Amino acid sequence: MAHGSAPASGAWLVTTLASLLLGLVGAVGLAALLGGTPGRRFSAGALVFLLAGTVVFVPVLGLIGVAGPALARIPTSTGAAGYIFDSTAARLLGEGGLTLLGVGWVVMGVAVLGARILNRVDGLLLVLAVCVAVASEYLSWQFLFVVAAMIMVAGGLGLAWSAWRLTPDGRLPDDFP
């Protein structure tokens, strides 16, 4: 495999698209749960950011995953395949989509913090996961992406546990006199 070419397996593309879809479904569910709380405006805003980030980032994934291997096989003296990936538009779409996704998850964490019905630590974990992922990209420490993903999973599991324990009137069983 030549340097800079994408791997032949498309498993990473399918996994990334599935994770974006499942993250969006989870965000819709969390926004619906927070719809009757003081954090409803933040959760609605987060949902808009997450939807926009997903819509902007998915074409870049298609360009890299589907068109990239085909363009890498075309012999050109000008390097046209590299031009598509190095273009300003592709870079802006990729960075813009990831920025929108990051801002969306930070705002969703703020919505959880302001909701007052879910565990506040889980909202902090959502914000911390985005901060660790940004630090990973800034420092070029790839292993921190795994740490960020584990922090996000911990926050999601905590939110699922807290939401599962809610009564129909929006209180936790511990709140009863």
Residue frames as qw, qx, qy, qz and C-alpha x, y, z in Angstrom:
[[0.000, 0.890, 0.456, 0.000, 0.00, 0.00, 0.00],
 [0.408, 0.501, -0.018, 0.763, 1.36, 3.37, -0.99],
 [0.255, -0.263, -0.455, 0.812, 1.98, 6.06, 1.56],
 [0.210, 0.194, 0.071, -0.956, -1.09, 8.24, 2.07],
 [0.465, -0.108, -0.642, -0.600, -3.56, 5.86, 0.46],
 [0.667, -0.285, 0.269, -0.634, -6.59, 4.64, 2.33],
 [0.331, -0.174, 0.924, -0.074, -6.78, 1.03, 3.51],
 [0.265, -0.035, -0.781, -0.565, -8.59, -1.35, 1.19],
 [0.189, -0.421, -0.870, 0.174, -11.03, -2.46, 3.87],
 [0.181, -0.503, -0.216, -0.817, -14.13, -0.31, 4.23],
 [0.532, -0.477, -0.676, 0.181, -14.84, -1.50, 7.77],
 [0.280, -0.261, -0.303, 0.873, -13.67, 1.80, 9.26],
 [0.179, -0.125, -0.294, -0.931, -16.08, 3.69, 7.02],
 [0.538, -0.415, -0.646, -0.348, -19.05, 1.52, 7.97],
 [0.525, -0.404, -0.577, 0.478, -18.12, 1.74, 11.66],
 [0.152, -0.130, -0.118, 0.973, -17.76, 5.52, 11.53],
 [0.333, -0.235, -0.415, -0.814, -21.06, 5.98, 9.73],
 [0.584, -0.440, -0.677, -0.084, -22.81, 3.65, 12.19],
 [0.428, -0.345, -0.477, 0.686, -21.35, 5.51, 15.16],
 [0.045, -0.022, -0.079, -0.996, -22.48, 8.85, 13.73],
 [0.482, -0.331, -0.557, -0.590, -25.98, 7.47, 13.21],
 [0.605, -0.434, -0.644, 0.175, -26.18, 5.92, 16.68],
 [0.302, -0.188, -0.310, 0.882, -24.82, 9.10, 18.27],
 [0.221, -0.150, -0.238, -0.934, -27.49, 11.10, 16.49],
 [0.586, -0.399, -0.630, -0.316, -30.22, 8.69, 17.61],
 [0.542, -0.359, -0.564, 0.509, -28.94, 8.91, 21.19],
 [0.123, -0.059, -0.112, 0.984, -28.88, 12.71, 21.02],
 [0.401, -0.309, -0.427, -0.749, -32.48, 12.76, 19.76],
 [0.639, -0.431, -0.638, 0.000, -33.51, 10.52, 22.65],
 [0.445, -0.277, -0.411, 0.746, -31.63, 12.63, 25.18],
 [0.064, -0.098, -0.100, -0.988, -33.12, 15.84, 23.78],
 [0.526, -0.406, -0.545, -0.512, -36.59, 14.29, 24.04],
 [0.616, -0.402, -0.595, 0.323, -35.88, 13.31, 27.65],
 [0.323, -0.257, -0.242, 0.878, -34.68, 16.82, 28.47],
 [0.004, -0.468, -0.494, -0.733, -37.63, 18.45, 26.68],
 [0.441, -0.758, -0.396, -0.273, -39.52, 19.15, 29.89],
 [0.677, -0.459, -0.218, 0.532, -36.55, 20.36, 31.93],
 [0.069, -0.923, 0.042, 0.376, -34.77, 23.68, 32.32],
 [0.359, -0.446, 0.615, 0.543, -32.10, 22.37, 29.91],
 [0.649, 0.506, 0.568, -0.012, -34.52, 22.00, 26.99],
 [0.362, 0.912, -0.083, -0.173, -33.20, 24.98, 25.03],
 [0.172, -0.677, 0.690, 0.192, -29.63, 23.74, 25.32],
 [0.581, 0.008, 0.810, 0.079, -30.64, 20.24, 24.29],
 [0.599, 0.713, 0.352, -0.089, -32.52, 21.57, 21.25],
 [0.181, 0.906, -0.341, -0.175, -29.51, 23.68, 20.28],
 [0.388, -0.454, 0.789, 0.141, -27.20, 20.71, 20.76],
 [0.679, 0.316, 0.663, -0.001, -29.42, 18.62, 18.52],
 [0.484, 0.865, 0.042, -0.127, -29.20, 21.26, 15.78],
 [0.046, -0.791, 0.593, 0.144, -25.39, 21.34, 16.06],
 [0.530, -0.207, 0.820, 0.060, -25.15, 17.54, 16.00],
 [0.682, 0.541, 0.490, -0.057, -27.46, 17.21, 13.01],
 [0.362, 0.909, -0.167, -0.120, -25.58, 19.89, 11.09],
 [0.230, -0.668, 0.698, 0.116, -22.21, 18.35, 11.98],
 [0.655, 0.048, 0.753, 0.041, -23.33, 14.94, 10.81],
 [0.621, 0.720, 0.305, -0.065, -24.70, 16.30, 7.54],
 [0.208, 0.912, -0.337, -0.101, -21.50, 18.23, 6.85],
 [0.326, -0.589, 0.737, 0.059, -19.06, 15.48, 7.87],
 [0.804, 0.144, 0.572, -0.075, -20.61, 12.47, 6.09],
 [0.689, 0.724, -0.019, -0.027, -19.71, 13.66, 2.54],
 [0.043, 0.793, -0.605, 0.053, -16.08, 14.01, 3.60],
 [0.616, -0.249, 0.741, -0.102, -16.16, 10.41, 4.82],
 [0.809, 0.467, 0.347, -0.081, -17.59, 9.37, 1.46],
 [0.416, 0.858, -0.300, -0.015, -14.86, 11.25, -0.36],
 [0.163, -0.649, 0.737, -0.099, -12.12, 9.62, 1.70],
 [0.604, -0.127, 0.765, -0.181, -13.62, 6.14, 1.92],
 [0.742, 0.465, 0.477, -0.072, -15.22, 5.64, -1.47],
 [0.529, 0.846, -0.048, 0.032, -13.56, 8.02, -3.90],
 [0.268, -0.820, 0.500, 0.080, -10.11, 7.97, -2.29],
 [0.661, -0.202, 0.694, 0.202, -9.07, 4.41, -3.21],
 [0.667, 0.593, 0.426, 0.147, -10.37, 4.85, -6.75],
 [0.225, 0.967, -0.112, 0.039, -8.57, 8.16, -7.23],
 [0.457, -0.688, 0.542, 0.154, -5.35, 6.76, -5.76],
 [0.749, 0.068, 0.612, 0.244, -5.20, 4.18, -8.60],
 [0.525, 0.828, 0.181, 0.080, -5.33, 6.81, -11.34],
 [0.669, -0.178, 0.123, 0.710, -1.80, 7.52, -12.57],
 [0.210, 0.949, 0.177, 0.156, -1.37, 11.25, -12.98],
 [0.612, 0.241, -0.185, 0.730, 1.70, 13.38, -13.24],
 [0.088, -0.586, 0.061, -0.803, -0.02, 16.29, -11.48],
 [0.165, -0.077, -0.822, 0.539, -1.20, 14.32, -8.47],
 [0.391, -0.343, -0.294, -0.802, -4.91, 15.02, -8.96],
 [0.663, -0.410, -0.625, -0.028, -5.89, 12.47, -6.32],
 [0.476, -0.262, -0.437, 0.716, -3.96, 14.32, -3.65],
 [0.014, -0.210, -0.102, -0.972, -5.44, 17.61, -4.79],
 [0.517, -0.499, -0.491, -0.493, -8.97, 16.56, -3.84],
 [0.692, -0.487, -0.475, 0.241, -7.94, 15.65, -0.30],
 [0.461, -0.223, -0.172, 0.841, -5.79, 18.73, 0.13],
 [0.031, 0.556, 0.371, 0.743, -8.35, 21.17, -1.23],
 [0.083, -0.156, 0.387, -0.905, -9.64, 23.94, 0.97],
 [0.655, -0.191, -0.200, -0.703, -13.26, 22.84, 0.54],
 [0.805, -0.122, -0.580, -0.013, -12.65, 19.27, 1.72],
 [0.405, 0.059, -0.582, 0.703, -10.56, 20.49, 4.65],
 [0.256, -0.181, 0.195, -0.929, -13.19, 23.04, 5.66],
 [0.755, -0.199, -0.349, -0.518, -15.99, 20.49, 5.41],
 [0.739, -0.076, -0.627, 0.234, -14.07, 17.97, 7.51],
 [0.280, 0.031, -0.501, 0.818, -12.94, 20.42, 10.16],
 [0.369, -0.202, -0.002, -0.907, -16.29, 22.23, 10.15],
 [0.765, -0.226, -0.481, -0.364, -18.25, 19.01, 10.56],
 [0.659, -0.128, -0.615, 0.415, -16.08, 17.79, 13.40],
 [0.074, 0.123, -0.329, 0.933, -16.25, 21.21, 15.06],
 [0.559, -0.255, -0.174, -0.770, -20.05, 21.20, 14.87],
 [0.794, -0.211, -0.566, -0.063, -20.14, 17.69, 16.34],
 [0.488, -0.018, -0.553, 0.675, -17.82, 18.69, 19.18],
 [0.165, -0.170, 0.175, -0.956, -19.80, 21.84, 19.97],
 [0.674, -0.257, -0.395, -0.569, -23.02, 19.82, 19.85],
 [0.745, -0.225, -0.603, 0.174, -21.78, 17.32, 22.43],
 [0.272, 0.037, -0.437, 0.856, -20.44, 20.08, 24.68],
 [0.379, -0.204, -0.020, -0.902, -23.80, 21.87, 24.56],
 [0.757, -0.258, -0.521, -0.299, -25.57, 18.55, 25.24],
 [0.575, -0.112, -0.612, 0.531, -23.37, 18.14, 28.32],
 [0.035, -0.090, 0.251, -0.963, -24.36, 21.64, 29.43],
 [0.598, -0.246, -0.325, -0.691, -28.02, 20.68, 28.87],
 [0.734, -0.237, -0.631, 0.088, -27.58, 17.63, 31.12],
 [0.348, -0.030, -0.486, 0.801, -25.97, 19.85, 33.75],
 [0.222, -0.083, 0.084, -0.968, -28.85, 22.31, 33.60],
 [0.535, -0.247, -0.655, -0.472, -31.61, 19.69, 33.51],
 [0.305, -0.386, 0.566, -0.662, -31.43, 18.89, 37.23],
 [0.899, -0.085, 0.120, -0.413, -33.00, 15.45, 36.77],
 [0.922, 0.250, -0.246, 0.163, -29.96, 13.50, 35.57],
 [0.757, -0.471, 0.002, 0.452, -26.61, 12.92, 37.23],
 [0.116, 0.966, -0.146, -0.179, -24.47, 16.04, 36.79],
 [0.479, -0.510, 0.634, 0.331, -21.28, 13.98, 36.54],
 [0.645, 0.331, 0.640, 0.253, -22.55, 12.45, 33.30],
 [0.326, 0.932, 0.155, 0.030, -22.89, 15.90, 31.76],
 [0.229, -0.849, 0.433, 0.196, -19.36, 16.70, 32.85],
 [0.654, -0.149, 0.686, 0.282, -18.16, 13.44, 31.28],
 [0.594, 0.670, 0.414, 0.168, -19.67, 14.45, 27.92],
 [0.115, 0.984, -0.137, 0.000, -17.84, 17.78, 28.06],
 [0.480, -0.641, 0.571, 0.180, -14.61, 16.11, 29.23],
 [0.767, 0.174, 0.573, 0.232, -14.74, 13.57, 26.38],
 [0.488, 0.835, 0.170, 0.190, -14.83, 16.36, 23.80],
 [0.155, -0.931, 0.329, 0.018, -12.00, 18.20, 25.57],
 [0.656, -0.374, 0.620, 0.214, -9.83, 15.06, 25.57],
 [0.718, 0.451, 0.469, 0.246, -10.56, 14.45, 21.87],
 [0.274, 0.953, -0.021, 0.126, -9.60, 18.03, 21.00],
 [0.373, -0.784, 0.489, 0.084, -6.41, 17.72, 23.07],
 [0.787, -0.031, 0.576, 0.218, -5.65, 14.45, 21.29],
 [0.612, 0.693, 0.278, 0.262, -5.91, 16.13, 17.91],
 [0.019, 0.980, -0.176, 0.092, -3.93, 19.17, 19.01],
 [0.444, -0.677, 0.585, 0.052, -1.12, 17.14, 20.56],
 [0.651, 0.416, -0.575, -0.270, -1.22, 14.38, 17.90],
 [0.193, -0.244, 0.901, -0.303, -1.54, 11.72, 20.60],
 [0.529, -0.041, -0.625, -0.572, -3.75, 9.16, 18.89],
 [0.352, -0.179, -0.887, 0.241, -4.22, 7.02, 22.01],
 [0.110, 0.182, 0.448, -0.868, -6.20, 9.85, 23.63],
 [0.510, -0.006, -0.400, -0.761, -8.99, 9.32, 21.08],
 [0.565, -0.181, -0.804, -0.036, -9.59, 5.94, 22.69],
 [0.207, -0.218, -0.627, 0.719, -9.59, 7.56, 26.13],
 [0.290, 0.097, -0.001, -0.952, -12.08, 10.17, 24.88],
 [0.583, -0.094, -0.622, -0.515, -14.31, 7.43, 23.49],
 [0.469, -0.225, -0.808, 0.277, -14.21, 5.55, 26.80],
 [0.010, -0.189, -0.418, 0.888, -15.13, 8.74, 28.69],
 [0.443, 0.035, -0.268, -0.855, -18.04, 9.32, 26.29],
 [0.586, -0.156, -0.767, -0.211, -19.23, 5.74, 26.77],
 [0.298, -0.219, -0.719, 0.588, -19.04, 6.17, 30.55],
 [0.199, 0.157, 0.169, -0.953, -21.13, 9.34, 30.33],
 [0.539, -0.008, -0.506, -0.674, -23.65, 7.66, 28.03],
 [0.519, -0.192, -0.830, 0.069, -24.00, 4.65, 30.30],
 [0.126, -0.221, -0.572, 0.780, -24.47, 6.93, 33.30],
 [0.361, 0.102, -0.087, -0.923, -27.16, 8.87, 31.44],
 [0.579, -0.089, -0.696, -0.414, -28.89, 5.64, 30.46],
 [0.393, -0.214, -0.806, 0.387, -28.81, 4.44, 34.07],
 [0.050, 0.218, 0.372, -0.901, -30.19, 7.73, 35.39],
 [0.457, 0.070, -0.311, -0.830, -32.90, 7.91, 32.72],
 [0.515, -0.124, -0.830, -0.175, -33.92, 4.31, 33.37],
 [0.283, -0.272, -0.744, 0.541, -34.49, 5.08, 37.04],
 [0.185, -0.033, 0.038, -0.981, -36.72, 8.11, 36.41],
 [0.258, 0.433, 0.805, -0.312, -40.37, 7.83, 37.40],
 [0.276, 0.615, 0.606, 0.423, -43.12, 9.06, 35.04],
 [0.109, -0.965, -0.235, 0.029, -43.30, 12.38, 36.89],
 [0.469, 0.753, -0.227, 0.403, -39.59, 13.01, 36.30],
 [0.406, -0.758, 0.425, -0.282, -38.22, 12.26, 39.76],
 [0.432, 0.323, -0.830, 0.141, -35.69, 9.72, 40.93],
 [0.719, -0.429, -0.539, -0.096, -36.84, 7.14, 43.48],
 [0.529, -0.123, -0.452, 0.707, -34.36, 8.65, 45.95],
 [0.041, -0.284, -0.005, -0.958, -36.32, 11.93, 45.88],
 [0.550, -0.521, -0.528, -0.384, -39.39, 10.47, 47.56],
 [0.281, -0.633, 0.389, -0.608, -39.97, 11.55, 51.19]]
